[in-house]
C-alpha cells in the first residue's frame, strides 16, 4: 500500500500526563498521513472534529460520556484509550461508555499506529492484553442469586453483620 493512497487522518492527543502526551505526539508525528491537531485546554475535543482521539482511560470516559449526555453521535470521532495496567472491569467500562479502542501505554509504537489507523477506518481495536482480560471475564461463572443479594445489601450500605443475618 502506498502512503499517498491513504487519506489524511485528523488526530488529537489528549492525555492527562504532559510528558506522555509529548511522547505520543512524537511517535504519531512520524506518520505523514496523520494530521496532528493541537489540543486546546478547556475546549471540547469533539469541537475540533478529529477522526481519532488518543487519550488516557479517564479522559476517554469523560469524552464519550459527555458526548452521550449531549446526545452527540461518536460516529465522526473515534476514541482510543491508553492505560497503564488495564483490567477487565476498566476495559469493559470504557467499551460500554463508547470508547472504540483500548491499548496498553507500554505497547510498541507500531501497534499504536495500527490502532489509530483501524479506528480511523471505522473499526474497533483491542490490544491482545485487553482482549484477553475481556475473554477471561466472560469465561467466569455468573454470580449466584445469593451473591447478587449480598451485593445489593452492600450497595445499599448494609454492614457485614446485617448481611450475614
Rosetta constraint file for C-alpha pairs under 8 A:
AtomPair CA 1 CA 5 HARMONIC 7.28 0.50
AtomPair CA 2 CA 6 HARMONIC 7.16 0.50
AtomPair CA 3 CA 33 HARMONIC 7.24 0.50
AtomPair CA 6 CA 33 HARMONIC 6.86 0.50
AtomPair CA 7 CA 33 HARMONIC 6.71 0.50
AtomPair CA 8 CA 33 HARMONIC 4.66 0.50
AtomPair CA 8 CA 34 HARMONIC 5.68 0.50
AtomPair CA 8 CA 35 HARMONIC 6.40 0.50
AtomPair CA 9 CA 33 HARMONIC 6.15 0.50
AtomPair CA 9 CA 34 HARMONIC 4.87 0.50
AtomPair CA 9 CA 35 HARMONIC 5.75 0.50
AtomPair CA 9 CA 50 HARMONIC 7.91 0.50
AtomPair CA 9 CA 51 HARMONIC 6.10 0.50
AtomPair CA 9 CA 52 HARMONIC 7.53 0.50
AtomPair CA 9 CA 117 HARMONIC 7.99 0.50
AtomPair CA 9 CA 120 HARMONIC 6.77 0.50
AtomPair CA 10 CA 34 HARMONIC 6.19 0.50
AtomPair CA 10 CA 35 HARMONIC 4.80 0.50
AtomPair CA 10 CA 36 HARMONIC 6.13 0.50
AtomPair CA 10 CA 37 HARMONIC 6.75 0.50
AtomPair CA 10 CA 49 HARMONIC 7.90 0.50
AtomPair CA 10 CA 50 HARMONIC 4.89 0.50
AtomPair CA 10 CA 51 HARMONIC 5.06 0.50
AtomPair CA 10 CA 52 HARMONIC 6.62 0.50
AtomPair CA 11 CA 34 HARMONIC 6.44 0.50
AtomPair CA 11 CA 35 HARMONIC 5.83 0.50
AtomPair CA 11 CA 36 HARMONIC 4.87 0.50
AtomPair CA 11 CA 37 HARMONIC 5.84 0.50
AtomPair CA 11 CA 50 HARMONIC 5.37 0.50
AtomPair CA 11 CA 51 HARMONIC 5.95 0.50
AtomPair CA 11 CA 52 HARMONIC 5.03 0.50
AtomPair CA 11 CA 53 HARMONIC 5.90 0.50
AtomPair CA 11 CA 54 HARMONIC 7.55 0.50
AtomPair CA 12 CA 36 HARMONIC 5.92 0.50
AtomPair CA 12 CA 37 HARMONIC 5.15 0.50
AtomPair CA 12 CA 38 HARMONIC 6.70 0.50
AtomPair CA 12 CA 39 HARMONIC 6.46 0.50
AtomPair CA 12 CA 45 HARMONIC 7.69 0.50
AtomPair CA 12 CA 50 HARMONIC 6.09 0.50
AtomPair CA 12 CA 52 HARMONIC 6.39 0.50
AtomPair CA 12 CA 53 HARMONIC 4.74 0.50
AtomPair CA 12 CA 54 HARMONIC 6.21 0.50
AtomPair CA 13 CA 21 HARMONIC 6.44 0.50
AtomPair CA 13 CA 24 HARMONIC 7.33 0.50
AtomPair CA 13 CA 25 HARMONIC 6.89 0.50
AtomPair CA 13 CA 36 HARMONIC 7.74 0.50
AtomPair CA 13 CA 37 HARMONIC 7.69 0.50
AtomPair CA 13 CA 38 HARMONIC 7.76 0.50
AtomPair CA 13 CA 39 HARMONIC 6.79 0.50
AtomPair CA 13 CA 53 HARMONIC 5.80 0.50
AtomPair CA 13 CA 54 HARMONIC 4.78 0.50
AtomPair CA 13 CA 55 HARMONIC 5.95 0.50
AtomPair CA 14 CA 21 HARMONIC 6.70 0.50
AtomPair CA 14 CA 39 HARMONIC 6.40 0.50
AtomPair CA 14 CA 53 HARMONIC 7.02 0.50
AtomPair CA 14 CA 54 HARMONIC 6.14 0.50
AtomPair CA 14 CA 55 HARMONIC 4.83 0.50
AtomPair CA 14 CA 56 HARMONIC 7.44 0.50
AtomPair CA 14 CA 59 HARMONIC 7.44 0.50
AtomPair CA 15 CA 20 HARMONIC 6.96 0.50
AtomPair CA 15 CA 21 HARMONIC 5.31 0.50
AtomPair CA 15 CA 54 HARMONIC 7.46 0.50
AtomPair CA 15 CA 55 HARMONIC 4.70 0.50
AtomPair CA 15 CA 56 HARMONIC 5.31 0.50
AtomPair CA 15 CA 59 HARMONIC 7.05 0.50
AtomPair CA 16 CA 21 HARMONIC 7.63 0.50
AtomPair CA 16 CA 55 HARMONIC 7.77 0.50
AtomPair CA 16 CA 56 HARMONIC 6.71 0.50
AtomPair CA 16 CA 59 HARMONIC 7.37 0.50
AtomPair CA 17 CA 21 HARMONIC 6.25 0.50
AtomPair CA 18 CA 22 HARMONIC 6.18 0.50
AtomPair CA 19 CA 23 HARMONIC 6.27 0.50
AtomPair CA 20 CA 24 HARMONIC 6.15 0.50
AtomPair CA 21 CA 25 HARMONIC 6.16 0.50
AtomPair CA 22 CA 26 HARMONIC 6.13 0.50
AtomPair CA 23 CA 27 HARMONIC 6.30 0.50
AtomPair CA 24 CA 28 HARMONIC 6.07 0.50
AtomPair CA 25 CA 29 HARMONIC 5.68 0.50
AtomPair CA 25 CA 36 HARMONIC 7.65 0.50
AtomPair CA 26 CA 30 HARMONIC 6.88 0.50
AtomPair CA 27 CA 31 HARMONIC 7.97 0.50
AtomPair CA 27 CA 109 HARMONIC 6.52 0.50
AtomPair CA 28 CA 34 HARMONIC 7.02 0.50
AtomPair CA 28 CA 36 HARMONIC 7.96 0.50
AtomPair CA 28 CA 113 HARMONIC 6.85 0.50
AtomPair CA 29 CA 34 HARMONIC 6.84 0.50
AtomPair CA 29 CA 35 HARMONIC 8.00 0.50
AtomPair CA 29 CA 36 HARMONIC 7.13 0.50
AtomPair CA 37 CA 48 HARMONIC 7.97 0.50
AtomPair CA 37 CA 50 HARMONIC 7.61 0.50
AtomPair CA 39 CA 43 HARMONIC 7.92 0.50
AtomPair CA 39 CA 45 HARMONIC 7.03 0.50
AtomPair CA 40 CA 45 HARMONIC 7.77 0.50
AtomPair CA 43 CA 47 HARMONIC 7.52 0.50
AtomPair CA 44 CA 48 HARMONIC 7.61 0.50
AtomPair CA 45 CA 49 HARMONIC 7.40 0.50
AtomPair CA 45 CA 50 HARMONIC 7.79 0.50
AtomPair CA 45 CA 53 HARMONIC 7.99 0.50
AtomPair CA 45 CA 63 HARMONIC 7.66 0.50
AtomPair CA 46 CA 50 HARMONIC 6.78 0.50
AtomPair CA 46 CA 63 HARMONIC 7.91 0.50
AtomPair CA 46 CA 77 HARMONIC 7.02 0.50
AtomPair CA 49 CA 76 HARMONIC 7.16 0.50
AtomPair CA 49 CA 77 HARMONIC 6.48 0.50
AtomPair CA 50 CA 76 HARMONIC 7.57 0.50
AtomPair CA 50 CA 77 HARMONIC 5.60 0.50
AtomPair CA 51 CA 76 HARMONIC 6.11 0.50
AtomPair CA 51 CA 77 HARMONIC 4.60 0.50
AtomPair CA 51 CA 78 HARMONIC 6.06 0.50
AtomPair CA 51 CA 120 HARMONIC 5.87 0.50
AtomPair CA 52 CA 77 HARMONIC 5.42 0.50
AtomPair CA 52 CA 78 HARMONIC 4.69 0.50
AtomPair CA 52 CA 79 HARMONIC 5.76 0.50
AtomPair CA 52 CA 80 HARMONIC 7.11 0.50
AtomPair CA 52 CA 116 HARMONIC 6.72 0.50
AtomPair CA 52 CA 119 HARMONIC 6.76 0.50
AtomPair CA 52 CA 120 HARMONIC 6.10 0.50
AtomPair CA 53 CA 77 HARMONIC 6.97 0.50
AtomPair CA 53 CA 78 HARMONIC 6.18 0.50
AtomPair CA 53 CA 79 HARMONIC 4.85 0.50
AtomPair CA 53 CA 80 HARMONIC 6.05 0.50
AtomPair CA 54 CA 79 HARMONIC 6.18 0.50
AtomPair CA 54 CA 80 HARMONIC 4.86 0.50
AtomPair CA 54 CA 81 HARMONIC 6.15 0.50
AtomPair CA 54 CA 82 HARMONIC 7.36 0.50
AtomPair CA 54 CA 116 HARMONIC 7.99 0.50
AtomPair CA 55 CA 59 HARMONIC 5.98 0.50
AtomPair CA 55 CA 60 HARMONIC 5.92 0.50
AtomPair CA 55 CA 79 HARMONIC 7.51 0.50
AtomPair CA 55 CA 80 HARMONIC 6.31 0.50
AtomPair CA 55 CA 81 HARMONIC 5.19 0.50
AtomPair CA 55 CA 82 HARMONIC 6.04 0.50
AtomPair CA 56 CA 60 HARMONIC 6.10 0.50
AtomPair CA 56 CA 81 HARMONIC 5.20 0.50
AtomPair CA 56 CA 82 HARMONIC 4.81 0.50
AtomPair CA 56 CA 83 HARMONIC 6.07 0.50
AtomPair CA 57 CA 61 HARMONIC 6.34 0.50
AtomPair CA 57 CA 81 HARMONIC 5.13 0.50
AtomPair CA 57 CA 82 HARMONIC 5.90 0.50
AtomPair CA 57 CA 83 HARMONIC 5.83 0.50
AtomPair CA 57 CA 94 HARMONIC 7.33 0.50
AtomPair CA 58 CA 62 HARMONIC 6.18 0.50
AtomPair CA 59 CA 63 HARMONIC 6.11 0.50
AtomPair CA 60 CA 64 HARMONIC 6.20 0.50
AtomPair CA 60 CA 79 HARMONIC 6.45 0.50
AtomPair CA 60 CA 80 HARMONIC 7.21 0.50
AtomPair CA 60 CA 81 HARMONIC 5.73 0.50
AtomPair CA 60 CA 94 HARMONIC 7.36 0.50
AtomPair CA 60 CA 99 HARMONIC 6.56 0.50
AtomPair CA 61 CA 65 HARMONIC 5.84 0.50
AtomPair CA 61 CA 94 HARMONIC 6.15 0.50
AtomPair CA 61 CA 97 HARMONIC 6.34 0.50
AtomPair CA 61 CA 98 HARMONIC 7.89 0.50
AtomPair CA 61 CA 99 HARMONIC 7.23 0.50
AtomPair CA 62 CA 66 HARMONIC 5.89 0.50
AtomPair CA 63 CA 67 HARMONIC 6.15 0.50
AtomPair CA 64 CA 68 HARMONIC 6.17 0.50
AtomPair CA 64 CA 74 HARMONIC 7.52 0.50
AtomPair CA 64 CA 79 HARMONIC 7.79 0.50
AtomPair CA 64 CA 97 HARMONIC 6.12 0.50
AtomPair CA 64 CA 98 HARMONIC 5.64 0.50
AtomPair CA 64 CA 99 HARMONIC 6.54 0.50
AtomPair CA 65 CA 69 HARMONIC 6.07 0.50
AtomPair CA 65 CA 97 HARMONIC 6.12 0.50
AtomPair CA 65 CA 98 HARMONIC 7.53 0.50
AtomPair CA 66 CA 70 HARMONIC 6.26 0.50
AtomPair CA 67 CA 71 HARMONIC 6.16 0.50
AtomPair CA 67 CA 72 HARMONIC 4.95 0.50
AtomPair CA 67 CA 73 HARMONIC 7.00 0.50
AtomPair CA 67 CA 74 HARMONIC 7.21 0.50
AtomPair CA 68 CA 72 HARMONIC 5.72 0.50
AtomPair CA 68 CA 73 HARMONIC 7.24 0.50
AtomPair CA 74 CA 78 HARMONIC 6.44 0.50
AtomPair CA 74 CA 98 HARMONIC 7.86 0.50
AtomPair CA 78 CA 99 HARMONIC 7.31 0.50
AtomPair CA 78 CA 100 HARMONIC 5.95 0.50
AtomPair CA 78 CA 119 HARMONIC 6.11 0.50
AtomPair CA 78 CA 120 HARMONIC 6.98 0.50
AtomPair CA 78 CA 122 HARMONIC 7.84 0.50
AtomPair CA 79 CA 99 HARMONIC 5.27 0.50
AtomPair CA 79 CA 100 HARMONIC 5.34 0.50
AtomPair CA 79 CA 101 HARMONIC 6.43 0.50
AtomPair CA 79 CA 119 HARMONIC 7.78 0.50
AtomPair CA 80 CA 99 HARMONIC 6.52 0.50
AtomPair CA 80 CA 100 HARMONIC 5.97 0.50
AtomPair CA 80 CA 101 HARMONIC 4.50 0.50
AtomPair CA 80 CA 102 HARMONIC 5.73 0.50
AtomPair CA 80 CA 103 HARMONIC 7.42 0.50
AtomPair CA 80 CA 115 HARMONIC 7.79 0.50
AtomPair CA 80 CA 116 HARMONIC 7.41 0.50
AtomPair CA 80 CA 119 HARMONIC 7.68 0.50
AtomPair CA 81 CA 94 HARMONIC 7.94 0.50
AtomPair CA 81 CA 99 HARMONIC 7.07 0.50
AtomPair CA 81 CA 101 HARMONIC 6.11 0.50
AtomPair CA 81 CA 102 HARMONIC 4.88 0.50
AtomPair CA 81 CA 103 HARMONIC 6.23 0.50
AtomPair CA 82 CA 102 HARMONIC 6.02 0.50
AtomPair CA 82 CA 103 HARMONIC 4.90 0.50
AtomPair CA 82 CA 104 HARMONIC 5.38 0.50
AtomPair CA 82 CA 105 HARMONIC 5.25 0.50
AtomPair CA 83 CA 102 HARMONIC 7.68 0.50
AtomPair CA 83 CA 103 HARMONIC 6.40 0.50
AtomPair CA 83 CA 104 HARMONIC 4.93 0.50
AtomPair CA 83 CA 105 HARMONIC 5.34 0.50
AtomPair CA 84 CA 104 HARMONIC 5.70 0.50
AtomPair CA 84 CA 105 HARMONIC 5.27 0.50
AtomPair CA 84 CA 106 HARMONIC 7.10 0.50
AtomPair CA 85 CA 104 HARMONIC 6.73 0.50
AtomPair CA 86 CA 90 HARMONIC 6.22 0.50
AtomPair CA 86 CA 91 HARMONIC 6.38 0.50
AtomPair CA 86 CA 104 HARMONIC 6.89 0.50
AtomPair CA 86 CA 129 HARMONIC 7.91 0.50
AtomPair CA 86 CA 130 HARMONIC 6.57 0.50
AtomPair CA 87 CA 91 HARMONIC 6.13 0.50
AtomPair CA 87 CA 130 HARMONIC 7.37 0.50
AtomPair CA 87 CA 133 HARMONIC 6.26 0.50
AtomPair CA 88 CA 92 HARMONIC 5.96 0.50
AtomPair CA 88 CA 130 HARMONIC 7.15 0.50
AtomPair CA 88 CA 133 HARMONIC 4.69 0.50
AtomPair CA 88 CA 134 HARMONIC 5.22 0.50
AtomPair CA 88 CA 136 HARMONIC 7.92 0.50
AtomPair CA 88 CA 137 HARMONIC 6.29 0.50
AtomPair CA 89 CA 93 HARMONIC 5.93 0.50
AtomPair CA 90 CA 94 HARMONIC 6.16 0.50
AtomPair CA 91 CA 95 HARMONIC 6.24 0.50
AtomPair CA 91 CA 102 HARMONIC 6.98 0.50
AtomPair CA 91 CA 130 HARMONIC 6.58 0.50
AtomPair CA 91 CA 133 HARMONIC 7.91 0.50
AtomPair CA 91 CA 134 HARMONIC 7.31 0.50
AtomPair CA 92 CA 96 HARMONIC 6.00 0.50
AtomPair CA 92 CA 134 HARMONIC 7.08 0.50
AtomPair CA 93 CA 97 HARMONIC 6.14 0.50
AtomPair CA 94 CA 98 HARMONIC 6.47 0.50
AtomPair CA 94 CA 99 HARMONIC 5.35 0.50
AtomPair CA 95 CA 99 HARMONIC 4.87 0.50
AtomPair CA 95 CA 100 HARMONIC 6.57 0.50
AtomPair CA 95 CA 101 HARMONIC 7.71 0.50
AtomPair CA 100 CA 119 HARMONIC 6.98 0.50
AtomPair CA 100 CA 123 HARMONIC 7.83 0.50
AtomPair CA 100 CA 124 HARMONIC 5.24 0.50
AtomPair CA 100 CA 125 HARMONIC 6.76 0.50
AtomPair CA 101 CA 115 HARMONIC 7.30 0.50
AtomPair CA 101 CA 119 HARMONIC 7.13 0.50
AtomPair CA 101 CA 124 HARMONIC 5.46 0.50
AtomPair CA 101 CA 125 HARMONIC 4.46 0.50
AtomPair CA 101 CA 126 HARMONIC 5.52 0.50
AtomPair CA 102 CA 125 HARMONIC 6.36 0.50
AtomPair CA 102 CA 126 HARMONIC 4.99 0.50
AtomPair CA 102 CA 127 HARMONIC 6.31 0.50
AtomPair CA 102 CA 130 HARMONIC 6.74 0.50
AtomPair CA 103 CA 107 HARMONIC 7.18 0.50
AtomPair CA 103 CA 112 HARMONIC 7.69 0.50
AtomPair CA 103 CA 125 HARMONIC 7.97 0.50
AtomPair CA 103 CA 126 HARMONIC 6.26 0.50
AtomPair CA 103 CA 127 HARMONIC 5.15 0.50
AtomPair CA 103 CA 130 HARMONIC 6.91 0.50
AtomPair CA 104 CA 127 HARMONIC 7.17 0.50
AtomPair CA 104 CA 129 HARMONIC 7.80 0.50
AtomPair CA 104 CA 130 HARMONIC 7.87 0.50
AtomPair CA 107 CA 111 HARMONIC 6.42 0.50
AtomPair CA 107 CA 112 HARMONIC 6.93 0.50
AtomPair CA 108 CA 112 HARMONIC 6.74 0.50
AtomPair CA 109 CA 113 HARMONIC 6.38 0.50
AtomPair CA 110 CA 114 HARMONIC 6.08 0.50
AtomPair CA 111 CA 115 HARMONIC 6.06 0.50
AtomPair CA 112 CA 116 HARMONIC 6.26 0.50
AtomPair CA 113 CA 117 HARMONIC 6.25 0.50
AtomPair CA 114 CA 118 HARMONIC 6.15 0.50
AtomPair CA 115 CA 119 HARMONIC 6.19 0.50
AtomPair CA 115 CA 125 HARMONIC 5.77 0.50
AtomPair CA 116 CA 120 HARMONIC 6.11 0.50
AtomPair CA 117 CA 121 HARMONIC 6.22 0.50
AtomPair CA 118 CA 122 HARMONIC 6.62 0.50
AtomPair CA 118 CA 123 HARMONIC 5.35 0.50
AtomPair CA 118 CA 124 HARMONIC 6.51 0.50
AtomPair CA 118 CA 125 HARMONIC 6.65 0.50
AtomPair CA 119 CA 123 HARMONIC 5.03 0.50
AtomPair CA 119 CA 124 HARMONIC 5.60 0.50
AtomPair CA 119 CA 125 HARMONIC 6.79 0.50
AtomPair CA 126 CA 130 HARMONIC 5.79 0.50
AtomPair CA 126 CA 131 HARMONIC 5.72 0.50
AtomPair CA 127 CA 131 HARMONIC 6.10 0.50
AtomPair CA 128 CA 132 HARMONIC 6.03 0.50
AtomPair CA 129 CA 133 HARMONIC 6.20 0.50
AtomPair CA 130 CA 134 HARMONIC 6.35 0.50
AtomPair CA 131 CA 135 HARMONIC 6.07 0.50
AtomPair CA 132 CA 136 HARMONIC 6.03 0.50
AtomPair CA 133 CA 137 HARMONIC 6.18 0.50
AtomPair CA 134 CA 138 HARMONIC 6.27 0.50
AtomPair CA 135 CA 139 HARMONIC 6.34 0.50
AtomPair CA 136 CA 140 HARMONIC 6.63 0.50
AtomPair CA 143 CA 147 HARMONIC 5.74 0.50
AtomPair CA 143 CA 148 HARMONIC 6.37 0.50
AtomPair CA 144 CA 148 HARMONIC 6.33 0.50
AtomPair CA 145 CA 149 HARMONIC 6.26 0.50
AtomPair CA 146 CA 150 HARMONIC 6.14 0.50
AtomPair CA 147 CA 151 HARMONIC 6.14 0.50
AtomPair CA 148 CA 152 HARMONIC 6.18 0.50
AtomPair CA 149 CA 153 HARMONIC 6.42 0.50
AtomPair CA 150 CA 154 HARMONIC 6.23 0.50
AtomPair CA 150 CA 163 HARMONIC 6.69 0.50
AtomPair CA 151 CA 155 HARMONIC 6.03 0.50
AtomPair CA 152 CA 156 HARMONIC 6.25 0.50
AtomPair CA 153 CA 157 HARMONIC 6.46 0.50
AtomPair CA 153 CA 158 HARMONIC 5.41 0.50
AtomPair CA 153 CA 163 HARMONIC 6.53 0.50
AtomPair CA 154 CA 158 HARMONIC 5.41 0.50
AtomPair CA 154 CA 159 HARMONIC 7.22 0.50
AtomPair CA 154 CA 163 HARMONIC 7.90 0.50
AtomPair CA 158 CA 162 HARMONIC 6.26 0.50
AtomPair CA 158 CA 163 HARMONIC 6.51 0.50
AtomPair CA 159 CA 163 HARMONIC 6.33 0.50
AtomPair CA 160 CA 164 HARMONIC 6.05 0.50
AtomPair CA 161 CA 165 HARMONIC 6.34 0.50
